[in-house]
């Protein structure tokens, strides 16, 4: 956990750190672990206010006590709370009740945003309703638990970096989660790659998640995975250059349709494509800290003068 905080401090707020109180907590030591999480959230190492927490499942005996500790000690600095393994929408709603009761009890004057993991067939069935919930900011896919929930019907190979993109049931789950998030303007977060020393496989998986499946974030399980994931989810230099050309020309035309020559062909662009290229430019701006590069000064002045990196 401390190593991830150090990396975030070095690279900037281009990724969040989620301190794990579920799989990362010792059995029987969940409450003590919750106190450690709160301590780290409140520590100077949390330079950007982007350190969240994952607690136990809603049906775990320690769930309510963990929520009480994290909200009570770190609520004002907590950007989100991760709820793992809801079996259906009702589990998520129960978790929200517990979080809100703890917030009220400790005098927290804000609603804590929630992230949740889709890890079961029941949660997948309710993914659209979960994404629609106003308290939910992100849905993540939990690959290994999802495969295990099928009682052996999905082979172990579907948990691998390559196999998770090939099995139809796993691919269906990923697509439905991404579609639900984009329907309601939430963030879809892709699952982990467990072969944490195989960086080429990680890079390929991250690229597919971003370019083919519409995910805008991805989980890492080891600090060595962070930079390859950030690189894969960042726009390329060619994409950035094209976005700059089109948006600068569009701005000069007062956002009327323009003709732009690219790849030897004249192409028509209007407000629909301007929105796409704006998202490319925005991603480039957000990730420039990690790459130690800046957009050209005239571009930053035109579009980001009120939004420092």
DAURKA-V340004 format. One record per backbone hydrogen bond with DSSP energy under -0.5 kcal/mol. CO is the residue of the C=O (numbers start at 0). NH is the residue of the N-H. E is the energy in kcal/mol with one decimal. If there is no record, write none. Layout:
co=CO nh=NH e=E
co=CO nh=NH e=E
This chain:
co=0 nh=4 e=-1.9
co=1 nh=5 e=-2.1
co=2 nh=6 e=-2.2
co=3 nh=7 e=-2.4
co=4 nh=8 e=-2.1
co=5 nh=9 e=-1.8
co=6 nh=10 e=-3.1
co=7 nh=11 e=-2.3
co=11 nh=13 e=-1.8
co=11 nh=14 e=-0.6
co=15 nh=17 e=-0.5
co=16 nh=18 e=-0.6
co=16 nh=51 e=-2.4
co=18 nh=20 e=-0.6
co=18 nh=53 e=-2.8
co=21 nh=24 e=-1.1
co=25 nh=28 e=-2.5
co=28 nh=32 e=-2.2
co=29 nh=33 e=-2.1
co=30 nh=34 e=-1.8
co=31 nh=35 e=-1.7
co=32 nh=36 e=-2.5
co=33 nh=37 e=-2.4
co=34 nh=38 e=-2.1
co=35 nh=39 e=-2.3
co=36 nh=40 e=-2.5
co=37 nh=41 e=-1.9
co=39 nh=42 e=-0.8
co=42 nh=45 e=-1.6
co=44 nh=46 e=-1.9
co=49 nh=16 e=-1.9
co=49 nh=51 e=-0.5
co=51 nh=18 e=-2.5
co=52 nh=81 e=-3.6
co=53 nh=20 e=-2.4
co=56 nh=59 e=-1.9
co=59 nh=62 e=-1.8
co=61 nh=65 e=-2.7
co=62 nh=66 e=-2.5
co=63 nh=67 e=-2.2
co=64 nh=68 e=-2.1
co=65 nh=69 e=-2.7
co=66 nh=70 e=-2.8
co=67 nh=71 e=-2.3
co=68 nh=72 e=-2.5
co=69 nh=73 e=-2.4
co=70 nh=74 e=-1.6
co=73 nh=76 e=-1.3
co=73 nh=77 e=-0.7
co=74 nh=77 e=-1.2
co=76 nh=78 e=-0.7
co=79 nh=52 e=-1.2
co=80 nh=114 e=-2.2
co=81 nh=54 e=-1.7
co=81 nh=83 e=-0.6
co=82 nh=116 e=-1.8
co=83 nh=57 e=-0.5
co=87 nh=90 e=-0.7
co=87 nh=91 e=-1.3
co=88 nh=92 e=-2.5
co=89 nh=93 e=-2.2
co=90 nh=94 e=-2.2
co=91 nh=95 e=-2.2
co=92 nh=96 e=-1.8
co=93 nh=97 e=-2.0
co=94 nh=98 e=-2.5
co=95 nh=99 e=-2.6
co=96 nh=100 e=-2.5
co=97 nh=101 e=-2.2
co=98 nh=102 e=-2.4
co=99 nh=103 e=-2.5
co=100 nh=104 e=-2.3
co=101 nh=105 e=-1.9
co=102 nh=107 e=-2.9
co=103 nh=106 e=-1.1
co=109 nh=111 e=-0.6
co=112 nh=80 e=-1.9
co=113 nh=136 e=-2.9
co=113 nh=137 e=-0.9
co=114 nh=82 e=-2.9
co=115 nh=139 e=-2.5
co=116 nh=85 e=-0.7
co=116 nh=118 e=-0.8
co=117 nh=141 e=-2.5
co=119 nh=123 e=-2.2
co=120 nh=124 e=-2.1
co=121 nh=125 e=-1.3
co=123 nh=126 e=-1.4
co=125 nh=129 e=-2.6
co=126 nh=130 e=-2.6
co=127 nh=131 e=-1.5
co=128 nh=132 e=-0.8
co=129 nh=132 e=-0.9
co=132 nh=135 e=-1.4
co=134 nh=113 e=-2.5
co=134 nh=136 e=-0.5
co=136 nh=186 e=-2.2
co=137 nh=115 e=-1.9
co=138 nh=188 e=-2.7
co=139 nh=117 e=-3.7
co=139 nh=141 e=-0.5
co=140 nh=142 e=-0.9
co=141 nh=145 e=-1.9
co=142 nh=146 e=-2.6
co=143 nh=147 e=-2.5
co=144 nh=148 e=-2.0
co=146 nh=149 e=-1.6
co=147 nh=150 e=-1.7
co=149 nh=152 e=-2.0
co=154 nh=157 e=-1.8
co=155 nh=158 e=-2.4
co=156 nh=159 e=-1.5
co=159 nh=163 e=-1.9
co=161 nh=164 e=-1.6
co=162 nh=165 e=-1.8
co=162 nh=166 e=-1.8
co=166 nh=170 e=-2.7
co=167 nh=171 e=-2.6
co=168 nh=172 e=-1.8
co=169 nh=173 e=-2.2
co=170 nh=174 e=-2.3
co=171 nh=175 e=-2.5
co=172 nh=176 e=-2.2
co=173 nh=177 e=-2.2
co=174 nh=178 e=-2.6
co=175 nh=179 e=-2.3
co=176 nh=180 e=-2.3
co=177 nh=181 e=-2.4
co=178 nh=182 e=-1.8
co=179 nh=183 e=-1.3
co=180 nh=185 e=-2.9
co=185 nh=187 e=-0.6
co=186 nh=138 e=-1.8
co=186 nh=188 e=-0.5
co=187 nh=189 e=-0.5
co=187 nh=215 e=-1.6
co=187 nh=216 e=-1.3
co=188 nh=140 e=-1.9
co=189 nh=218 e=-2.2
co=191 nh=193 e=-0.5
co=193 nh=195 e=-2.5
co=194 nh=197 e=-1.9
co=196 nh=198 e=-1.2
co=197 nh=201 e=-1.9
co=198 nh=202 e=-2.6
co=199 nh=203 e=-2.2
co=200 nh=204 e=-2.4
co=201 nh=205 e=-2.9
co=202 nh=206 e=-2.2
co=203 nh=207 e=-2.3
co=204 nh=208 e=-2.6
co=205 nh=209 e=-2.2
co=206 nh=210 e=-3.3
co=207 nh=211 e=-2.3
co=207 nh=212 e=-1.5
co=208 nh=214 e=-2.5
co=216 nh=189 e=-2.9
co=221 nh=224 e=-2.2
co=222 nh=225 e=-1.3
co=222 nh=226 e=-0.5
co=223 nh=227 e=-0.5
co=224 nh=228 e=-1.7
co=225 nh=229 e=-2.6
co=226 nh=230 e=-2.7
co=227 nh=231 e=-2.2
co=228 nh=232 e=-2.0
co=229 nh=233 e=-0.5
co=230 nh=233 e=-0.9
co=235 nh=239 e=-2.4
co=236 nh=240 e=-2.7
co=237 nh=241 e=-2.2
co=238 nh=242 e=-2.3
co=239 nh=243 e=-2.5
co=240 nh=244 e=-2.3
co=241 nh=245 e=-2.4
co=242 nh=246 e=-2.6
co=243 nh=247 e=-2.5
co=244 nh=248 e=-1.9
co=245 nh=249 e=-2.6
co=246 nh=250 e=-2.6
co=247 nh=251 e=-2.0
co=248 nh=252 e=-1.3
co=249 nh=254 e=-3.4
co=250 nh=253 e=-1.7
co=252 nh=255 e=-1.4
co=257 nh=268 e=-2.5
co=259 nh=261 e=-0.6
co=259 nh=266 e=-2.7
co=261 nh=264 e=-1.4
co=264 nh=261 e=-2.9
co=266 nh=259 e=-2.9
co=268 nh=257 e=-2.4
co=269 nh=273 e=-2.4
co=270 nh=274 e=-1.8
co=271 nh=275 e=-1.2
co=272 nh=276 e=-2.5
co=273 nh=277 e=-2.2
co=274 nh=278 e=-1.7
co=275 nh=279 e=-1.6
co=276 nh=280 e=-2.3
co=277 nh=281 e=-2.6
co=278 nh=282 e=-2.3
co=279 nh=283 e=-2.1
co=280 nh=284 e=-2.2
co=281 nh=285 e=-2.4
co=282 nh=286 e=-2.1
co=283 nh=287 e=-0.7
co=284 nh=287 e=-0.6
co=286 nh=290 e=-1.3
co=287 nh=291 e=-0.8
co=287 nh=292 e=-1.6
co=288 nh=291 e=-0.7
co=295 nh=298 e=-0.7
co=295 nh=299 e=-2.4
co=296 nh=300 e=-2.5
co=297 nh=301 e=-1.7
co=298 nh=302 e=-2.3
co=299 nh=303 e=-2.1
co=303 nh=306 e=-1.9
